[in-house]
Amino acid sequence: MNSQYNTGSRKLQDRFDTRRLADRLDERFRSRGVIDDDDRRFIERMDMFFLATADADGAPQCSYKGGDPGFVRVLDQHTLAFPNYDGNGMYLSMGNVLEN
């Protein structure tokens, strides 16, 4: 299995007996590559999420995005849609999306 866990993660998982859980999560969420119906129902009832982006140089940005439940919609198995509220007017996330 192509795992996201490094040697340090594995050592701690073994020490605290969480390797089986980590492998199950890896199997369930990492290998699918699509948004299924269960995912859609979960996503579309949320009232917030965090959006991680990076600029052209790879500098990360993580922003809170919130709204009424249903403000995020699943358009298909690979695409989410959500409104871009002005917030503080900095447009860090959306600027990164346009740039990178």
C-alpha positions, 0 to 999 in steps of 0.5 A, a space after each residue: 500500500 502506498 502510505 502517507 505515513 513516514 517512519 516517525 508516524 509509524 513508530 508512534 502508531 506502533 507505540 500507541 497501537 493506532 497503526 490499524 486505524 491509520 491503515 484503515 483511514 488511509 485505505 478508506 479516504 486516500 485511495 478512492 480519489 472520488 467524492 461518493 454519495 456518502 461524502 456528498 451528504 457529509 460535505 453538503 451539510 457542513 457549515 464550514 471548512 478550511 481551504 489550504 492553498 499555496 502561492 506560486 512559490 509554494 508558500 502555504 495559506 490556510 483559511 476558514 470558510 463558513 456559511 449556512 449548511 449547504 453553502 458547499 455543493 458537490 458538482 460531480 465526483 471531483 468538483 466542489 463549489 462554494 461562494 467566495 465571500 469578501 471577508 477581509 478583502 485580502 483574497 489570499 486563497 483565491 489569489 493563490 487559486 488563480 496563480 497556482 
